Amino acid sequence: MKLTALVTGGSRGIGFAIATKLCQNGYDVAINGVRSEDRVQDALEELRATGSEAIYCQGDVSSADDRTAIIDKVRSEFGQLNVLVNNAGVAPKERKDPLQATEESYDRVMDINLKGPYFLTQLAARWMVEQKEEKANFDATIVTIGSISATIVSPNRGEYCISKAGLAMHNKVWAVRLAEYDIPVYEVRPGIIATDMTSGVTEKYDKLIADGLTVQRRWGQPEDVGKAVLSLADGDFPYSSGEVMMVDGGLSVQRL
């Protein structure tokens, strides 16, 4: 049976690049998003053109009922889950000074970016443990897509940074808890990636990158993140559970 993966937020941007890379390398993939299924048909068709199976699990990861429905659909369609990729995330609808930030924005970002992945991981991990207990050599891996914002401050989107800092600990908590079952857990931490989320600040970052903000003077591409996730899913780093893979072009390297 082919290995299977669930990629939240997998119908576009970084999530779609991850799903594509997995499909190209033999995984059957379930992608998740909040849009209706008819609006992601092009993405599904592109994934299926690789020769792998691709299904859509509509749902909001911040909703307990939706999280259950997502896992239930993967179980009914694929019968197993080898890889969970927690990718779904949002930025604040408005960038605001912390002195003016609203609780509504904070709660929305936290619910989607932090609470959702934590409790979706709980559901997936319980199922993975069941599968491990039934079959000792069952392959299972959990990857969470974080951000350089876990440690690099953007004051006008403080709630986003705090959510990503929380995901950094989420990664370590699950790595420790699932170690006894030999289920590795990783965080991939992208830098400045060309996606819908960064489209509004392209000119700003074009200049910063040209002036040396990153060691490698180019934008990161969603495919850069996809390649990193594939290497973790494939087990290329079997003795590194709990670790962070930086995909930031050297932005976080301290320099004088």
C-alpha positions as CSV (number, residue, x, y, z in Angstrom):
1,M,0.0,0.0,0.0
2,K,1.3,3.5,-0.9
3,L,2.2,5.9,1.9
4,T,-0.4,8.6,2.5
5,A,-0.2,12.2,3.7
6,L,-2.5,14.9,4.9
7,V,-1.5,18.5,4.1
8,T,-3.6,21.2,5.7
9,G,-4.0,24.3,3.7
10,G,-2.8,22.2,0.8
11,S,-4.7,23.6,-2.1
12,R,-2.4,26.6,-2.8
13,G,0.8,28.3,-1.9
14,I,3.3,26.4,0.3
15,G,0.8,23.7,1.1
16,F,0.1,22.9,-2.6
17,A,3.9,22.8,-3.3
18,I,4.3,20.3,-0.4
19,A,1.4,18.2,-1.7
20,T,2.8,18.3,-5.2
21,K,6.3,17.2,-4.1
22,L,4.8,14.3,-2.1
23,C,2.6,13.2,-5.0
24,Q,5.5,13.3,-7.4
25,N,7.3,11.0,-5.1
26,G,4.7,8.3,-4.7
27,Y,2.5,9.5,-1.9
28,D,-1.3,9.6,-2.0
29,V,-2.3,12.9,-0.6
30,A,-5.3,14.4,1.2
31,I,-5.3,18.2,1.0
32,N,-7.4,20.3,3.3
33,G,-8.8,23.8,3.0
34,V,-11.9,25.9,3.8
35,R,-12.9,26.5,0.2
36,S,-15.6,24.4,-1.4
37,E,-14.4,21.4,-3.3
38,D,-15.5,22.8,-6.7
39,R,-13.0,25.6,-6.2
40,V,-10.0,23.3,-5.8
41,Q,-10.6,21.0,-8.7
42,D,-7.7,22.4,-10.7
43,A,-5.4,21.7,-7.8
44,L,-6.7,18.2,-7.4
45,E,-6.4,17.5,-11.1
46,E,-2.8,18.7,-11.1
47,L,-2.0,16.4,-8.2
48,R,-3.7,13.4,-9.8
49,A,-1.7,14.0,-13.0
50,T,1.4,12.8,-11.1
51,G,-0.2,9.3,-10.9
52,S,-1.0,9.6,-7.3
53,E,-4.4,9.7,-5.7
54,A,-5.5,13.1,-4.2
55,I,-8.6,13.8,-2.2
56,Y,-10.0,17.0,-0.7
57,C,-11.0,17.3,3.0
58,Q,-12.9,20.5,3.4
59,G,-12.8,22.0,6.9
60,D,-11.5,24.7,9.2
61,V,-8.7,23.4,11.4
62,S,-9.9,25.8,14.2
63,S,-13.1,23.8,14.5
64,A,-13.2,20.6,16.6
65,D,-16.0,19.1,14.5
66,D,-14.1,19.9,11.3
67,R,-10.9,18.4,12.5
68,T,-12.7,15.2,13.3
69,A,-14.3,15.2,9.9
70,I,-11.0,15.7,8.2
71,I,-9.4,12.7,9.9
72,D,-12.5,10.6,9.4
73,K,-12.4,11.2,5.7
74,V,-8.7,10.3,5.4
75,R,-9.5,7.1,7.3
76,S,-12.4,6.2,5.1
77,E,-10.7,7.1,1.8
78,F,-7.2,5.9,2.5
79,G,-7.4,3.6,5.5
80,Q,-4.1,4.9,6.9
81,L,-2.1,8.0,7.6
82,N,1.6,8.1,7.4
83,V,2.4,11.8,7.3
84,L,0.6,14.8,8.8
85,V,1.8,18.2,7.6
86,N,0.4,21.0,9.7
87,N,0.6,23.8,7.1
88,A,-2.7,25.8,7.3
89,G,-2.2,29.3,8.7
90,V,-3.3,32.9,8.4
91,A,-1.9,36.3,8.9
92,P,-3.9,39.0,10.7
93,K,-6.5,40.6,8.4
94,E,-5.0,44.0,9.3
95,R,-1.4,44.7,10.4
96,K,-1.7,46.7,13.5
97,D,0.6,48.2,16.1
98,P,0.4,46.0,19.3
99,L,-1.0,49.0,21.1
100,Q,-4.0,48.9,18.8
101,A,-4.3,45.1,18.2
102,T,-7.7,43.6,18.8
103,E,-8.7,40.5,20.7
104,E,-10.8,39.4,17.8
105,S,-7.7,39.3,15.5
106,Y,-5.7,37.6,18.2
107,D,-8.2,34.9,18.8
108,R,-8.7,34.2,15.0
109,V,-5.0,33.8,14.4
110,M,-4.4,31.7,17.5
111,D,-7.3,29.4,16.8
112,I,-6.2,28.7,13.2
113,N,-2.4,28.8,13.6
114,L,-1.9,27.2,17.0
115,K,-5.0,25.5,18.5
116,G,-5.9,23.9,15.2
117,P,-2.6,22.2,14.6
118,Y,-2.2,21.1,18.2
119,F,-5.5,19.3,18.3
120,L,-5.4,18.0,14.8
121,T,-2.0,16.5,15.7
122,Q,-3.7,14.9,18.7
123,L,-6.2,13.2,16.5
124,A,-3.7,12.1,13.9
125,A,-1.2,11.0,16.6
126,R,-3.7,8.8,18.3
127,W,-4.5,7.1,15.0
128,M,-0.8,6.8,14.2
129,V,-0.2,5.1,17.5
130,E,-3.0,2.7,16.8
131,Q,-1.4,1.8,13.5
132,K,2.0,1.5,15.1
133,E,0.6,-0.9,17.7
134,E,-0.9,-3.0,14.9
135,K,2.2,-3.0,12.8
136,A,5.5,-2.2,14.4
137,N,7.2,-1.1,11.2
138,F,4.4,1.3,10.3
139,D,5.9,4.6,9.0
140,A,4.6,7.7,10.6
141,T,5.9,11.3,10.7
142,I,4.5,14.7,11.7
143,V,5.8,17.9,10.2
144,T,4.6,21.4,11.2
145,I,5.3,24.4,9.0
146,G,6.4,27.3,11.3
147,S,8.0,30.6,10.4
148,I,11.0,32.7,11.1
149,S,8.5,34.8,12.9
150,A,8.8,32.4,15.8
151,T,12.0,34.3,16.7
152,I,12.1,37.4,14.5
153,V,9.7,40.1,15.5
154,S,7.3,41.9,13.2
155,P,5.6,44.3,15.7
156,N,2.7,45.1,13.4
157,R,1.6,41.5,13.4
158,G,2.4,40.4,16.9
159,E,-0.4,37.8,17.1
160,Y,1.1,36.0,14.1
161,C,4.6,36.0,15.7
162,I,3.3,34.7,19.0
163,S,1.3,31.9,17.2
164,K,4.5,30.8,15.4
165,A,6.5,30.9,18.6
166,G,3.9,28.6,20.1
167,L,4.2,26.2,17.2
168,A,7.9,25.9,17.9
169,M,7.1,24.5,21.4
170,H,4.2,22.4,19.8
171,N,6.9,20.7,17.8
172,K,9.0,19.8,20.8
173,V,6.1,18.7,22.9
174,W,4.9,16.2,20.3
175,A,8.5,15.0,19.6
176,V,8.9,14.1,23.2
177,R,5.5,12.6,23.6
178,L,5.7,10.4,20.5
179,A,9.3,9.3,20.9
180,E,8.3,6.1,22.6
181,Y,6.3,5.1,19.5
182,D,9.2,6.0,17.1
183,I,7.1,8.7,15.5
184,P,9.5,11.6,14.6
185,V,8.2,15.1,14.7
186,Y,9.7,18.1,13.0
187,E,9.3,21.8,12.3
188,V,10.1,23.4,9.0
189,R,10.6,27.1,9.4
190,P,10.3,29.1,6.2
191,G,11.6,32.6,5.7
192,I,10.4,35.0,3.0
193,I,8.5,32.8,0.6
194,A,6.7,34.1,-2.5
195,T,3.0,33.3,-1.8
196,D,-0.4,35.1,-1.6
197,M,0.5,36.0,2.0
198,T,3.6,38.0,1.0
199,S,2.2,39.4,-2.3
200,G,1.3,42.7,-0.7
201,V,4.8,43.4,0.5
202,T,6.7,42.3,-2.6
203,E,8.3,45.7,-3.3
204,K,9.5,46.0,0.3
205,Y,11.1,42.6,0.4
206,D,12.6,42.9,-3.1
207,K,14.6,45.8,-1.8
208,L,15.5,44.2,1.5
209,I,16.7,41.0,-0.2
210,A,18.7,43.0,-2.8
211,D,20.4,44.8,0.1
212,G,21.4,41.6,1.8
213,L,18.6,40.7,4.2
214,T,19.2,37.0,3.2
215,V,22.5,35.3,2.6
216,Q,21.1,33.8,-0.6
217,R,19.7,36.9,-2.4
218,R,16.5,35.6,-3.7
219,W,12.9,35.0,-2.6
220,G,12.2,31.6,-1.3
221,Q,9.8,29.6,-3.4
222,P,7.0,27.2,-2.1
223,E,8.9,24.4,-3.8
224,D,11.9,25.0,-1.5
225,V,9.6,24.2,1.5
226,G,8.1,21.2,-0.4
227,K,11.6,19.6,-0.9
228,A,12.3,20.0,2.8
229,V,9.1,18.3,3.9
230,L,9.6,15.5,1.4
231,S,13.1,14.8,2.9
232,L,11.6,14.6,6.4
233,A,8.6,12.5,5.3
234,D,11.0,10.1,3.5
235,G,12.9,9.5,6.7
236,D,16.2,11.1,5.6
237,F,16.7,12.6,9.1
238,P,15.7,9.6,11.4
239,Y,17.7,10.8,14.4
240,S,16.6,14.4,14.5
241,S,13.1,14.4,16.1
242,G,12.1,17.7,17.6
243,E,14.5,19.6,15.4
244,V,13.9,22.7,13.2
245,M,14.8,22.8,9.5
246,M,15.4,26.3,8.4
247,V,14.3,27.2,4.9
248,D,15.1,30.9,5.0
249,G,18.0,31.5,2.6
250,G,20.2,32.3,5.6
251,L,18.1,35.2,6.9
252,S,18.4,34.0,10.5
253,V,22.2,33.7,10.3
254,Q,23.6,36.3,12.7
255,R,26.1,38.6,10.9
256,L,28.3,41.5,11.8
